[in-house]
Amino acid sequence: MKAAHLKQGEEAEAACCKYLRSKGLKLIGKNFSCHYGEIDIIMFDKNMLVFVEVRFRKSDAFGGGLESITASKQLKLRKTAELYLQQNSKYKNARFDVVSMSKNNQTNNNGQSYSFDWVTNAF
């Protein structure tokens, strides 16, 4: 049985994928990992490959999801993305997006139980 936080993370990533697909992005892959780190979601937006970092927070008591991406985390994401691009040379243009999420107390009018703060070209 998976730990509750891992299950919650998978649910948040699935909800994020659904949200981004509703905005016109196409899913390429999930959880690409190497010795540098992991990229949560890889999508395609028009002519751009998008590396998506998902940040789920139960509360903002220790800062929001966007603030939690340190310079060190950005470096790990960049190195991981470089390796992905070397292995998938058909992609020429790429960007990093961050989606900060929190759980709503109730489902909103769109049927979403999460709130999304999507920052394109975050770093």
ABEGO torsion letter per residue (X at the ends): XBBAAAAAAAAAAAAAAAAAAAAGBBBABBGBBBAAEBBABBBBBEABBBBBBBBBBABAAAEBAAAABBAAAAAAAAAAAAAAAAABAABABBBBBBBBBBBBABBBAAGBABBBBBBBGAX
